[in-house]
Amino acid sequence: MFASNHAARTLRSESIRPPAHSLPTPLVPLLVVISILVSPGSAMGQSTSGEISGIVTDSQAQPLPGATVRAMAKERGFSRRATVDGLGRFRLLQLPPGNYTVEAELPGFRTARFAEVRLRLQQTLRLVIELELELTHTIVVETERSMLDVSETTRMGLVETETLETLPFTGRIYTDLALLFPGVFSAAPGTFLAERPAVLTFSGQGARSNSFLVDGLDNNDDSFGARSNSSLSQEVIQEFRVLRNNFDAEFGRAAGGVLNVITRSGSNKLEVKSFAQVMPEDTGAWNRYYRQLADGEEESLRSLSRRQAGIFVSGPIVRNQAFFLVNYEETHETSPVGFQGAEFRRDPEPGGIF
């Protein structure tokens, strides 16, 4: 287009119309911006899903090319299928974590079905499916699949929905559950002023060397460098991975560890629940350091008190097509805060130590 315009200016004053297949000039910057916005999201999306792969054979362990394998999530009416290749292999990529029913079928053979297959975040689940010659019925396999992933080299742990719902922990701060895994510690008290939740360290690395991802997107607090940028309610967390080392390059920017979180979405099931957690100040023990600060004014420096309550509602808008999820949580907390590094006096002197 630029060459044609240049030729027009050289030969005669009239302009030459661009070829019909050329893009209008104003669209070029727009397409560039769209490609920049879409590409990182596609790359980061790999960390929010799982994969089901495996082989399909007959009773003689021979591959069955052309067979169809389908994974169905009944909760959201979602399904994905793949065709078996010449070596009997199949791969179902970018599957949201959850419960699936996996079916394999081929004309002339019985349909094999794996019921309640649980796919977890960043998991590659391998299935070996054997089809028998067709008679009159379908084979249904309901056994629990092995959770061993022989292809995984990353040292990581998984916190699932069941753990979040059943394991009691103070404050309802889900990141504290990362401390359950070996090599994950809380930073020394006083390192960070009044920091809540706990600041995590992985395998001895600095607390500012971690990375937090939520649904594949960067959620780091760049001004602080040692915590997640937003605090999510425990109720909206589906599960999260704690990656300690040897993680893939797709996560990046972390010399310490990575917390990879995915949030819940609505489903075809209507769910309504409320919750509350109360920690009265009278049930807490006095801290000797705080008692010294109180200096006879104990009512102004009582121990920790916390009240948390909220409601969770989710369900379908249009069955199998659109869903909603609403969560509200409120926290009231009162606690004295200690900080190492300055001498504190009740009667500060002008220009002196405070």
URLIN-V999324 format. One record per pair of residues at least 12 apart in sequence whose ideal C-beta (glycine too) atoms are under 10 Angstrom apart, sorted by the first residue. I is the first residue (numbers start at 1). J is the second residue. Records with the same first field share a line. If there is no record, write none. Layout:
I: J  J
This chain:
1: 16  18  19  22  23  25
2: 18
4: 16  17  18  19  22
5: 18
40: 216  217  218
41: 216  217
42: 94  216
43: 216  250  252
44: 213  215  216  217  218  250  251  252
45: 94  215  216  217  250
46: 93  94  122  216  248  250  251
47: 121  122  213  215  216  217  241  243  247  248  250  251  258  260  262
48: 94  96  97  121  122  213  214  215  216  217  260  261  262  263
49: 93  94  95  96  97  119  121  122  123  216  262
50: 92  93  94  95  96  97  98  100  118  119  120  121  122  123  124  125
51: 91  92  93  94  95  119  122  123  124  125  126
52: 69  71  80  82  90  91  92  93  95  100  102  114  117  119  123  124  125  126  127  145
53: 69  82  89  90  91  92  93  124  125  126  127  151
54: 69  84  88  89  90  91  92  102  104  124  125  126  127  128  129
55: 69  84  85  87  88  89  90  126  127  128  129  130
56: 68  69  84  85  88  89  90  104  105  106  109  112  127  128  129  130  131
57: 84  88  128  129  130  131
58: 88  106  109  130  131  132  133
59: 109  130  131  132  133
60: 130
61: 88  128  130
62: 88
63: 84  85  86  87  88  89
64: 84  88  104  106  108  109  129  130  131
65: 83  84  85  86  87  88  89  106
66: 83  84  85  86  106  107
67: 82  83  84  85  88  90  104  105  106  107  109  112  129  131
68: 81  82  83  84  90  103  104  105  106  107  111
69: 81  82  83  84  90  91  92  102  103  104  105  106  112  127  129
70: 82  92  100  101  102  103  104  105  113
71: 92  95  100  101  102  103  114  117  119  125  127
72: 99  100  101  102  103  113  117
73: 95  96  97  98  99  100  101  117  119  267  268
74: 98  99  100  101  116  267  268  269  320
75: 96  98  99  100  265  266  267  268  269  316  320  323
76: 96  98  265  266  267  268  269  316  319  320  321  322  323
77: 267  268  316  318  319  320  321  323
78: 95  96  98  100  267  320
79: 92  100  101  103  320
80: 92  93  94  95  96  100
81: 103
84: 104  106  129
88: 128  129
90: 104  127  129
91: 124
92: 119  125  127
93: 124
95: 119  123  125
96: 119  121  238  262  265
97: 118  119  120  121  122  123  158  160  161  238  239  262
98: 117  118  119  120  121  161  238  239  265  267
99: 115  116  117  118  119
100: 114  115  116  117  118  119  125
101: 113  114  115  116  117  140
102: 114  115  116  117  119  125  127  129  141  145
103: 115  129  138  140
104: 127  129  130  131  139
105: 131  134  138
106: 131  134
107: 134
108: 131  133  134
109: 130  131  132  133  134  135  139
110: 130  131  132  133  134  135  136  137  138  139
111: 131  134  137  138  139  140
112: 127  129  130  131  132  138  139  140  141
113: 129  138  139  140  141  142
114: 127  129  139  140  141  142  143  145
115: 140  141  142  143
116: 141  142  143  144  145
117: 141  144  145
118: 144  145  147  160
119: 145
120: 147  149  158  160  238  239  241
121: 156  158  159  160  238  239  240  241  260  261  262
122: 149  152  154  156  158  239  241  243  247  248  260  262
123: 147  149  152  158  241
124: 149  150  151  152
125: 145  146  147  149
126: 145  146  148  149  150  151
127: 141  145
129: 141
152: 246
153: 246  247  248
154: 241  243  244  245  246  247  248  251  258
155: 181  182  183  202  203  242  243  244  245  246  247  257
156: 181  241  242  243  244  245  246  247  257  258  260
157: 177  178  180  181  182  183  184  240  241  242  243  244
158: 181  239  240  241  242  260
159: 174  175  177  178  180  181  237  238  239  240  241  242  259  261
160: 237  238  239  240
161: 237  238  239  264
162: 239
163: 177  180  239
164: 177  234  235  237  238  239  240
165: 234  235  237  275
167: 180
168: 277
169: 234  277
170: 277  279  304  306
171: 196  197  198  234  277  279  304  306  308  331  333
172: 197  233  234  235  275  277  306  308  310  329  331
173: 196  197  198  231  232  233  234  331
174: 197  228  231  232  233  234  235  236  237  239  240  259  261
175: 197  198  199  200  212  227  228  231  232  237  240  242  259  261
176: 196  197  198  200
177: 234  237  240  242  259
178: 197  198  200  202  210  240  241  242  244  257  259
179: 197  198  200  242
180: 242
181: 202  242  244  257
182: 203  244
183: 201  202  203  204  205  242  244  245  257
184: 198  200  201  202  203  242  244  256  257  259
185: 198  199  200  201  202  203  204  207
186: 198  199  200  201  207
187: 199  200  201  206  207  208  226
188: 201  207  340
189: 338  339  340
190: 338  339  340  341
191: 207  226  340
192: 207  208  224  226  227  339
193: 337  338  339  340  341
194: 335  337  338  339
195: 207  224  226  227  337
196: 227  231  333  335  337
197: 227  228  231
198: 227
199: 224  225  226  227
200: 212  226  227  242  256  257  259
201: 226  256  257
202: 242  243  244  245  254  255  256  257  258  259
203: 244  245  255  256  257
204: 256
205: 244  245  254  255  256  257
206: 225  226  255  256
207: 224  225  226  227  256
208: 220  224  225  226  227  255  256
209: 225  226  253  254  255  256  257
210: 225  226  227  228  243  253  254  255  256  257  258  259
211: 228  243  247  251  252  253  254  255  256  257  258  259  260
212: 226  227  228  229  230  240  254  257  258  259  260  261
213: 228  240  241  243  250  251  254  258  259  260  261  262
214: 228  229  230  232  237  240  259  260  261  262  263
215: 238  260  261  262  263  265
216: 250  260  261  262
217: 261
218: 252  253
219: 232  259  261
220: 253  254
226: 256
228: 259  261
231: 329  331
232: 261  263  327  329
233: 263  275  308  310  312  327  328  329  331
234: 275  277  308  310  312  327  329
235: 263  264  273  275  310  311  312  314  325  327  328  329
236: 261  263  264  265  312  314  325  326  327  329
237: 261  262  263  264
238: 261  262  263  264  265
239: 260  261  262  263  264
240: 258  259  260  261  262  263
241: 258  259  260  261  262
242: 257  258  259  260
243: 256  257  258  259  260
244: 256  257  258
245: 257  258
247: 260
263: 325  327
264: 312  314  325  327
265: 314  323  324  325
266: 313  314  315  316  317  322  323  324  325  326
267: 314  315  316  319  320  323  325
268: 315  316  319  320  321  323
269: 314  315  316  323
270: 313  314  315  316
271: 312  313  314  315  325
272: 311  312  313  314  315  326
273: 310  311  312  313  314  327
274: 309  310  311  312  313  328
275: 308  309  310  311  312  329
276: 307  308  309  310
277: 306  307  308  309  310  329  331
278: 305  306  307  308  309  332
279: 303  304  305  306  307  308  333  335
280: 303  304  305  306  307
281: 302  303  304  305  306  334  335
282: 302  303  305
283: 303  304  305
284: 302  303  304  305  306  335
285: 303  304
286: 298  301  302  303
287: 301  303  304  336  338
289: 336  338  344
290: 302  303  304  335  336  337  338
291: 303  336
292: 344
293: 336  338  344  346
294: 336  346
295: 345  346
296: 346
297: 346
300: 336
301: 335  336
302: 334  335  336
303: 334  335  336
304: 333  334  335  336
305: 332  333  334  335
306: 331  332  333  334  335
307: 330  331  332  333  334
308: 329  330  331  332  333
309: 328  329  330  331  332
310: 327  328  329  330  331
311: 326  327  328  329  330
312: 325  326  327  328  329
313: 325  326  327  328
314: 326  327
342: 354
